């Protein structure tokens, strides 16, 4: 690879395993350090890093072949992103009080960034929606979330 690239798990979700590397040497060092997380199926993908003019991706959601909404996702703090994580309330609204701790994972409240990391885009209307709708329909996909990013030249990547 001749420029920055990202690694990502073949199967994960929430951006797990997505890391930015500026060189193959840095990736090799990361792999040898023991910090490397293997994906569930043992496959790690490498993809050219797409530099966007603003740090965000857009995710569009479909159910039953119909477009529901678009979400703008801020990537400025990294790639491990899931709206469910940001919206966690833990025990704050539990009617019986705090639940007993099951693990360290549930004990700390989630910290939310000052600016929203996920924002529904009102009245999102883009020609790409029809292309995605046809793609999922032609392939028998009932529920889909498709992400895209636009680079500095205006080229869109899905």
PyMOL CGO cylinders between C-alpha atoms (Angstrom):
from pymol import cmd
from pymol.cgo import CYLINDER

trace = [
    CYLINDER, 0.00, 0.00, 0.00, 1.34, 3.40, -0.90, 0.3, 1, 1, 1, 1, 1, 1,
    CYLINDER, 1.34, 3.40, -0.90, -0.63, 5.54, 1.55, 0.3, 1, 1, 1, 1, 1, 1,
    CYLINDER, -0.63, 5.54, 1.55, -2.69, 5.42, 4.72, 0.3, 1, 1, 1, 1, 1, 1,
    CYLINDER, -2.69, 5.42, 4.72, -5.02, 2.45, 5.11, 0.3, 1, 1, 1, 1, 1, 1,
    CYLINDER, -5.02, 2.45, 5.11, -7.42, 0.97, 7.61, 0.3, 1, 1, 1, 1, 1, 1,
    CYLINDER, -7.42, 0.97, 7.61, -7.84, -2.56, 8.89, 0.3, 1, 1, 1, 1, 1, 1,
    CYLINDER, -7.84, -2.56, 8.89, -11.27, -3.90, 9.72, 0.3, 1, 1, 1, 1, 1, 1,
    CYLINDER, -11.27, -3.90, 9.72, -12.75, -7.16, 10.86, 0.3, 1, 1, 1, 1, 1, 1,
    CYLINDER, -12.75, -7.16, 10.86, -14.54, -9.19, 8.23, 0.3, 1, 1, 1, 1, 1, 1,
    CYLINDER, -14.54, -9.19, 8.23, -17.30, -9.81, 10.78, 0.3, 1, 1, 1, 1, 1, 1,
    CYLINDER, -17.30, -9.81, 10.78, -17.72, -7.58, 13.78, 0.3, 1, 1, 1, 1, 1, 1,
    CYLINDER, -17.72, -7.58, 13.78, -20.07, -4.62, 13.90, 0.3, 1, 1, 1, 1, 1, 1,
    CYLINDER, -20.07, -4.62, 13.90, -19.79, -1.32, 15.76, 0.3, 1, 1, 1, 1, 1, 1,
    CYLINDER, -19.79, -1.32, 15.76, -16.50, -0.58, 13.98, 0.3, 1, 1, 1, 1, 1, 1,
    CYLINDER, -16.50, -0.58, 13.98, -14.62, -3.18, 15.98, 0.3, 1, 1, 1, 1, 1, 1,
    CYLINDER, -14.62, -3.18, 15.98, -11.15, -3.82, 14.63, 0.3, 1, 1, 1, 1, 1, 1,
    CYLINDER, -11.15, -3.82, 14.63, -11.10, -0.68, 12.50, 0.3, 1, 1, 1, 1, 1, 1,
    CYLINDER, -11.10, -0.68, 12.50, -7.75, 1.04, 12.87, 0.3, 1, 1, 1, 1, 1, 1,
    CYLINDER, -7.75, 1.04, 12.87, -5.90, 3.62, 10.79, 0.3, 1, 1, 1, 1, 1, 1,
    CYLINDER, -5.90, 3.62, 10.79, -2.28, 2.93, 9.80, 0.3, 1, 1, 1, 1, 1, 1,
    CYLINDER, -2.28, 2.93, 9.80, 0.07, 5.25, 7.97, 0.3, 1, 1, 1, 1, 1, 1,
    CYLINDER, 0.07, 5.25, 7.97, 2.45, 2.50, 6.78, 0.3, 1, 1, 1, 1, 1, 1,
    CYLINDER, 2.45, 2.50, 6.78, 2.85, -1.25, 6.50, 0.3, 1, 1, 1, 1, 1, 1,
    CYLINDER, 2.85, -1.25, 6.50, 5.68, -1.02, 9.04, 0.3, 1, 1, 1, 1, 1, 1,
    CYLINDER, 5.68, -1.02, 9.04, 3.35, 0.48, 11.67, 0.3, 1, 1, 1, 1, 1, 1,
    CYLINDER, 3.35, 0.48, 11.67, 0.83, -2.30, 10.97, 0.3, 1, 1, 1, 1, 1, 1,
    CYLINDER, 0.83, -2.30, 10.97, 3.57, -4.93, 11.36, 0.3, 1, 1, 1, 1, 1, 1,
    CYLINDER, 3.57, -4.93, 11.36, 4.61, -3.37, 14.68, 0.3, 1, 1, 1, 1, 1, 1,
    CYLINDER, 4.61, -3.37, 14.68, 0.98, -3.31, 15.85, 0.3, 1, 1, 1, 1, 1, 1,
    CYLINDER, 0.98, -3.31, 15.85, 0.51, -6.96, 14.85, 0.3, 1, 1, 1, 1, 1, 1,
    CYLINDER, 0.51, -6.96, 14.85, 3.66, -8.04, 16.71, 0.3, 1, 1, 1, 1, 1, 1,
    CYLINDER, 3.66, -8.04, 16.71, 2.82, -5.98, 19.82, 0.3, 1, 1, 1, 1, 1, 1,
    CYLINDER, 2.82, -5.98, 19.82, -0.05, -8.21, 20.86, 0.3, 1, 1, 1, 1, 1, 1,
    CYLINDER, -0.05, -8.21, 20.86, -2.53, -5.32, 20.61, 0.3, 1, 1, 1, 1, 1, 1,
    CYLINDER, -2.53, -5.32, 20.61, -3.92, -6.75, 17.36, 0.3, 1, 1, 1, 1, 1, 1,
    CYLINDER, -3.92, -6.75, 17.36, -7.50, -8.06, 17.76, 0.3, 1, 1, 1, 1, 1, 1,
    CYLINDER, -7.50, -8.06, 17.76, -8.33, -10.98, 15.50, 0.3, 1, 1, 1, 1, 1, 1,
    CYLINDER, -8.33, -10.98, 15.50, -11.79, -11.01, 13.95, 0.3, 1, 1, 1, 1, 1, 1,
    CYLINDER, -11.79, -11.01, 13.95, -14.34, -13.71, 14.78, 0.3, 1, 1, 1, 1, 1, 1,
    CYLINDER, -14.34, -13.71, 14.78, -13.71, -15.52, 11.49, 0.3, 1, 1, 1, 1, 1, 1,
    CYLINDER, -13.71, -15.52, 11.49, -9.94, -14.85, 11.46, 0.3, 1, 1, 1, 1, 1, 1,
    CYLINDER, -9.94, -14.85, 11.46, -10.15, -12.55, 8.42, 0.3, 1, 1, 1, 1, 1, 1,
    CYLINDER, -10.15, -12.55, 8.42, -8.93, -8.96, 8.65, 0.3, 1, 1, 1, 1, 1, 1,
    CYLINDER, -8.93, -8.96, 8.65, -9.57, -6.72, 5.66, 0.3, 1, 1, 1, 1, 1, 1,
    CYLINDER, -9.57, -6.72, 5.66, -7.28, -3.92, 4.53, 0.3, 1, 1, 1, 1, 1, 1,
    CYLINDER, -7.28, -3.92, 4.53, -8.79, -0.92, 2.78, 0.3, 1, 1, 1, 1, 1, 1,
    CYLINDER, -8.79, -0.92, 2.78, -7.35, 2.31, 1.45, 0.3, 1, 1, 1, 1, 1, 1,
    CYLINDER, -7.35, 2.31, 1.45, -8.08, 5.16, 3.87, 0.3, 1, 1, 1, 1, 1, 1,
    CYLINDER, -8.08, 5.16, 3.87, -10.48, 7.62, 2.27, 0.3, 1, 1, 1, 1, 1, 1,
    CYLINDER, -10.48, 7.62, 2.27, -9.75, 11.17, 3.33, 0.3, 1, 1, 1, 1, 1, 1,
    CYLINDER, -9.75, 11.17, 3.33, -13.01, 13.08, 3.51, 0.3, 1, 1, 1, 1, 1, 1,
    CYLINDER, -13.01, 13.08, 3.51, -13.18, 16.90, 3.53, 0.3, 1, 1, 1, 1, 1, 1,
    CYLINDER, -13.18, 16.90, 3.53, -15.15, 16.60, 6.82, 0.3, 1, 1, 1, 1, 1, 1,
    CYLINDER, -15.15, 16.60, 6.82, -14.77, 13.71, 9.30, 0.3, 1, 1, 1, 1, 1, 1,
    CYLINDER, -14.77, 13.71, 9.30, -18.05, 11.87, 8.84, 0.3, 1, 1, 1, 1, 1, 1,
    CYLINDER, -18.05, 11.87, 8.84, -19.71, 8.98, 7.07, 0.3, 1, 1, 1, 1, 1, 1,
    CYLINDER, -19.71, 8.98, 7.07, -23.37, 8.69, 6.13, 0.3, 1, 1, 1, 1, 1, 1,
    CYLINDER, -23.37, 8.69, 6.13, -25.37, 5.57, 6.95, 0.3, 1, 1, 1, 1, 1, 1,
    CYLINDER, -25.37, 5.57, 6.95, -28.70, 4.96, 5.25, 0.3, 1, 1, 1, 1, 1, 1,
    CYLINDER, -28.70, 4.96, 5.25, -31.22, 2.46, 6.63, 0.3, 1, 1, 1, 1, 1, 1,
    CYLINDER, -31.22, 2.46, 6.63, -33.73, 0.33, 4.70, 0.3, 1, 1, 1, 1, 1, 1,
    CYLINDER, -33.73, 0.33, 4.70, -36.49, -2.01, 5.89, 0.3, 1, 1, 1, 1, 1, 1,
    CYLINDER, -36.49, -2.01, 5.89, -38.64, -4.01, 3.49, 0.3, 1, 1, 1, 1, 1, 1,
    CYLINDER, -38.64, -4.01, 3.49, -36.86, -2.35, 0.59, 0.3, 1, 1, 1, 1, 1, 1,
    CYLINDER, -36.86, -2.35, 0.59, -37.94, 1.12, 1.69, 0.3, 1, 1, 1, 1, 1, 1,
    CYLINDER, -37.94, 1.12, 1.69, -35.56, 3.90, 2.70, 0.3, 1, 1, 1, 1, 1, 1,
    CYLINDER, -35.56, 3.90, 2.70, -36.20, 4.97, 6.31, 0.3, 1, 1, 1, 1, 1, 1,
    CYLINDER, -36.20, 4.97, 6.31, -33.58, 7.56, 7.24, 0.3, 1, 1, 1, 1, 1, 1,
    CYLINDER, -33.58, 7.56, 7.24, -29.97, 8.67, 6.99, 0.3, 1, 1, 1, 1, 1, 1,
    CYLINDER, -29.97, 8.67, 6.99, -27.57, 9.19, 9.88, 0.3, 1, 1, 1, 1, 1, 1,
    CYLINDER, -27.57, 9.19, 9.88, -24.46, 11.36, 9.76, 0.3, 1, 1, 1, 1, 1, 1,
    CYLINDER, -24.46, 11.36, 9.76, -21.75, 9.71, 11.87, 0.3, 1, 1, 1, 1, 1, 1,
    CYLINDER, -21.75, 9.71, 11.87, -18.85, 11.78, 13.23, 0.3, 1, 1, 1, 1, 1, 1,
    CYLINDER, -18.85, 11.78, 13.23, -15.56, 9.87, 12.83, 0.3, 1, 1, 1, 1, 1, 1,
    CYLINDER, -15.56, 9.87, 12.83, -13.29, 12.53, 14.33, 0.3, 1, 1, 1, 1, 1, 1,
    CYLINDER, -13.29, 12.53, 14.33, -12.78, 10.50, 17.55, 0.3, 1, 1, 1, 1, 1, 1,
    CYLINDER, -12.78, 10.50, 17.55, -12.23, 7.16, 15.84, 0.3, 1, 1, 1, 1, 1, 1,
    CYLINDER, -12.23, 7.16, 15.84, -14.02, 4.38, 14.03, 0.3, 1, 1, 1, 1, 1, 1,
    CYLINDER, -14.02, 4.38, 14.03, -15.52, 2.23, 16.79, 0.3, 1, 1, 1, 1, 1, 1,
    CYLINDER, -15.52, 2.23, 16.79, -18.98, 3.69, 16.49, 0.3, 1, 1, 1, 1, 1, 1,
    CYLINDER, -18.98, 3.69, 16.49, -22.40, 2.48, 17.53, 0.3, 1, 1, 1, 1, 1, 1,
    CYLINDER, -22.40, 2.48, 17.53, -25.36, 4.73, 18.37, 0.3, 1, 1, 1, 1, 1, 1,
    CYLINDER, -25.36, 4.73, 18.37, -26.57, 2.17, 20.93, 0.3, 1, 1, 1, 1, 1, 1,
    CYLINDER, -26.57, 2.17, 20.93, -23.35, 2.67, 22.92, 0.3, 1, 1, 1, 1, 1, 1,
    CYLINDER, -23.35, 2.67, 22.92, -23.70, 6.46, 22.95, 0.3, 1, 1, 1, 1, 1, 1,
    CYLINDER, -23.70, 6.46, 22.95, -27.32, 6.23, 24.05, 0.3, 1, 1, 1, 1, 1, 1,
    CYLINDER, -27.32, 6.23, 24.05, -26.77, 3.83, 26.96, 0.3, 1, 1, 1, 1, 1, 1,
    CYLINDER, -26.77, 3.83, 26.96, -28.37, 4.95, 30.20, 0.3, 1, 1, 1, 1, 1, 1,
    CYLINDER, -28.37, 4.95, 30.20, -27.20, 1.93, 32.22, 0.3, 1, 1, 1, 1, 1, 1,
    CYLINDER, -27.20, 1.93, 32.22, -29.09, 1.95, 35.55, 0.3, 1, 1, 1, 1, 1, 1,
    CYLINDER, -29.09, 1.95, 35.55, -30.16, 5.61, 35.43, 0.3, 1, 1, 1, 1, 1, 1,
    CYLINDER, -30.16, 5.61, 35.43, -33.78, 4.76, 34.61, 0.3, 1, 1, 1, 1, 1, 1,
    CYLINDER, -33.78, 4.76, 34.61, -34.13, 1.40, 36.34, 0.3, 1, 1, 1, 1, 1, 1,
    CYLINDER, -34.13, 1.40, 36.34, -37.34, 1.54, 38.47, 0.3, 1, 1, 1, 1, 1, 1,
    CYLINDER, -37.34, 1.54, 38.47, -35.87, -0.73, 41.16, 0.3, 1, 1, 1, 1, 1, 1,
    CYLINDER, -35.87, -0.73, 41.16, -32.61, 1.16, 41.55, 0.3, 1, 1, 1, 1, 1, 1,
    CYLINDER, -32.61, 1.16, 41.55, -29.13, 0.11, 40.55, 0.3, 1, 1, 1, 1, 1, 1,
    CYLINDER, -29.13, 0.11, 40.55, -28.75, -3.42, 39.27, 0.3, 1, 1, 1, 1, 1, 1,
    CYLINDER, -28.75, -3.42, 39.27, -25.98, -5.57, 40.79, 0.3, 1, 1, 1, 1, 1, 1,
    CYLINDER, -25.98, -5.57, 40.79, -22.72, -5.42, 38.89, 0.3, 1, 1, 1, 1, 1, 1,
    CYLINDER, -22.72, -5.42, 38.89, -22.23, -8.36, 36.56, 0.3, 1, 1, 1, 1, 1, 1,
    CYLINDER, -22.23, -8.36, 36.56, -18.92, -7.23, 35.13, 0.3, 1, 1, 1, 1, 1, 1,
    CYLINDER, -18.92, -7.23, 35.13, -16.68, -4.22, 34.83, 0.3, 1, 1, 1, 1, 1, 1,
    CYLINDER, -16.68, -4.22, 34.83, -18.19, -3.59, 31.39, 0.3, 1, 1, 1, 1, 1, 1,
    CYLINDER, -18.19, -3.59, 31.39, -21.56, -2.55, 32.85, 0.3, 1, 1, 1, 1, 1, 1,
    CYLINDER, -21.56, -2.55, 32.85, -20.26, -0.64, 35.87, 0.3, 1, 1, 1, 1, 1, 1,
    CYLINDER, -20.26, -0.64, 35.87, -19.07, 2.59, 34.23, 0.3, 1, 1, 1, 1, 1, 1,
    CYLINDER, -19.07, 2.59, 34.23, -21.51, 5.03, 32.61, 0.3, 1, 1, 1, 1, 1, 1,
    CYLINDER, -21.51, 5.03, 32.61, -20.91, 5.84, 28.98, 0.3, 1, 1, 1, 1, 1, 1,
    CYLINDER, -20.91, 5.84, 28.98, -19.32, 9.25, 28.38, 0.3, 1, 1, 1, 1, 1, 1,
    CYLINDER, -19.32, 9.25, 28.38, -20.99, 11.22, 25.60, 0.3, 1, 1, 1, 1, 1, 1,
    CYLINDER, -20.99, 11.22, 25.60, -19.03, 13.66, 23.46, 0.3, 1, 1, 1, 1, 1, 1,
    CYLINDER, -19.03, 13.66, 23.46, -20.08, 17.32, 23.63, 0.3, 1, 1, 1, 1, 1, 1,
    CYLINDER, -20.08, 17.32, 23.63, -21.27, 17.29, 20.02, 0.3, 1, 1, 1, 1, 1, 1,
    CYLINDER, -21.27, 17.29, 20.02, -23.55, 14.48, 18.86, 0.3, 1, 1, 1, 1, 1, 1,
    CYLINDER, -23.55, 14.48, 18.86, -21.64, 11.67, 17.16, 0.3, 1, 1, 1, 1, 1, 1,
    CYLINDER, -21.64, 11.67, 17.16, -24.81, 10.52, 15.39, 0.3, 1, 1, 1, 1, 1, 1,
    CYLINDER, -24.81, 10.52, 15.39, -27.29, 12.88, 13.80, 0.3, 1, 1, 1, 1, 1, 1,
    CYLINDER, -27.29, 12.88, 13.80, -30.38, 11.99, 11.78, 0.3, 1, 1, 1, 1, 1, 1,
    CYLINDER, -30.38, 11.99, 11.78, -30.27, 13.94, 8.51, 0.3, 1, 1, 1, 1, 1, 1,
    CYLINDER, -30.27, 13.94, 8.51, -33.70, 15.48, 8.00, 0.3, 1, 1, 1, 1, 1, 1,
    CYLINDER, -33.70, 15.48, 8.00, -35.20, 15.18, 4.53, 0.3, 1, 1, 1, 1, 1, 1,
    CYLINDER, -35.20, 15.18, 4.53, -32.17, 13.27, 3.18, 0.3, 1, 1, 1, 1, 1, 1,
    CYLINDER, -32.17, 13.27, 3.18, -32.66, 13.07, -0.57, 0.3, 1, 1, 1, 1, 1, 1,
    CYLINDER, -32.66, 13.07, -0.57, -29.83, 11.81, -2.73, 0.3, 1, 1, 1, 1, 1, 1,
    CYLINDER, -29.83, 11.81, -2.73, -29.75, 9.84, -6.01, 0.3, 1, 1, 1, 1, 1, 1,
    CYLINDER, -29.75, 9.84, -6.01, -27.66, 7.13, -4.29, 0.3, 1, 1, 1, 1, 1, 1,
    CYLINDER, -27.66, 7.13, -4.29, -30.75, 6.06, -2.32, 0.3, 1, 1, 1, 1, 1, 1,
    CYLINDER, -30.75, 6.06, -2.32, -32.44, 4.68, -5.44, 0.3, 1, 1, 1, 1, 1, 1,
    CYLINDER, -32.44, 4.68, -5.44, -29.29, 2.77, -6.43, 0.3, 1, 1, 1, 1, 1, 1,
    CYLINDER, -29.29, 2.77, -6.43, -29.03, 1.21, -2.96, 0.3, 1, 1, 1, 1, 1, 1,
    CYLINDER, -29.03, 1.21, -2.96, -32.75, 0.40, -2.96, 0.3, 1, 1, 1, 1, 1, 1,
    CYLINDER, -32.75, 0.40, -2.96, -32.42, -1.41, -6.31, 0.3, 1, 1, 1, 1, 1, 1,
    CYLINDER, -32.42, -1.41, -6.31, -29.31, -3.25, -5.11, 0.3, 1, 1, 1, 1, 1, 1,
    CYLINDER, -29.31, -3.25, -5.11, -30.91, -4.60, -1.94, 0.3, 1, 1, 1, 1, 1, 1,
    CYLINDER, -30.91, -4.60, -1.94, -34.13, -5.47, -3.82, 0.3, 1, 1, 1, 1, 1, 1,
    CYLINDER, -34.13, -5.47, -3.82, -32.25, -7.31, -6.59, 0.3, 1, 1, 1, 1, 1, 1,
    CYLINDER, -32.25, -7.31, -6.59, -30.40, -9.31, -3.94, 0.3, 1, 1, 1, 1, 1, 1,
    CYLINDER, -30.40, -9.31, -3.94, -33.37, -10.18, -1.73, 0.3, 1, 1, 1, 1, 1, 1,
    CYLINDER, -33.37, -10.18, -1.73, -32.14, -8.14, 1.24, 0.3, 1, 1, 1, 1, 1, 1,
    CYLINDER, -32.14, -8.14, 1.24, -35.00, -7.14, 3.56, 0.3, 1, 1, 1, 1, 1, 1,
    CYLINDER, -35.00, -7.14, 3.56, -33.11, -5.06, 6.15, 0.3, 1, 1, 1, 1, 1, 1,
    CYLINDER, -33.11, -5.06, 6.15, -29.95, -3.10, 5.38, 0.3, 1, 1, 1, 1, 1, 1,
    CYLINDER, -29.95, -3.10, 5.38, -27.72, -0.36, 6.69, 0.3, 1, 1, 1, 1, 1, 1,
    CYLINDER, -27.72, -0.36, 6.69, -25.36, 0.97, 4.03, 0.3, 1, 1, 1, 1, 1, 1,
    CYLINDER, -25.36, 0.97, 4.03, -22.57, 3.42, 4.75, 0.3, 1, 1, 1, 1, 1, 1,
    CYLINDER, -22.57, 3.42, 4.75, -20.86, 5.74, 2.33, 0.3, 1, 1, 1, 1, 1, 1,
    CYLINDER, -20.86, 5.74, 2.33, -18.17, 8.38, 2.44, 0.3, 1, 1, 1, 1, 1, 1,
    CYLINDER, -18.17, 8.38, 2.44, -17.28, 11.10, -0.05, 0.3, 1, 1, 1, 1, 1, 1,
    CYLINDER, -17.28, 11.10, -0.05, -13.63, 11.98, -0.62, 0.3, 1, 1, 1, 1, 1, 1,
    CYLINDER, -13.63, 11.98, -0.62, -12.08, 15.40, -1.23, 0.3, 1, 1, 1, 1, 1, 1,
    CYLINDER, -12.08, 15.40, -1.23, -12.67, 15.07, -5.01, 0.3, 1, 1, 1, 1, 1, 1,
    CYLINDER, -12.67, 15.07, -5.01, -16.37, 14.36, -4.48, 0.3, 1, 1, 1, 1, 1, 1,
    CYLINDER, -16.37, 14.36, -4.48, -16.08, 10.65, -5.31, 0.3, 1, 1, 1, 1, 1, 1,
    CYLINDER, -16.08, 10.65, -5.31, -18.40, 8.46, -3.23, 0.3, 1, 1, 1, 1, 1, 1,
    CYLINDER, -18.40, 8.46, -3.23, -17.35, 5.11, -1.72, 0.3, 1, 1, 1, 1, 1, 1,
    CYLINDER, -17.35, 5.11, -1.72, -19.77, 2.53, -0.30, 0.3, 1, 1, 1, 1, 1, 1,
]
cmd.load_cgo(trace, "trace")
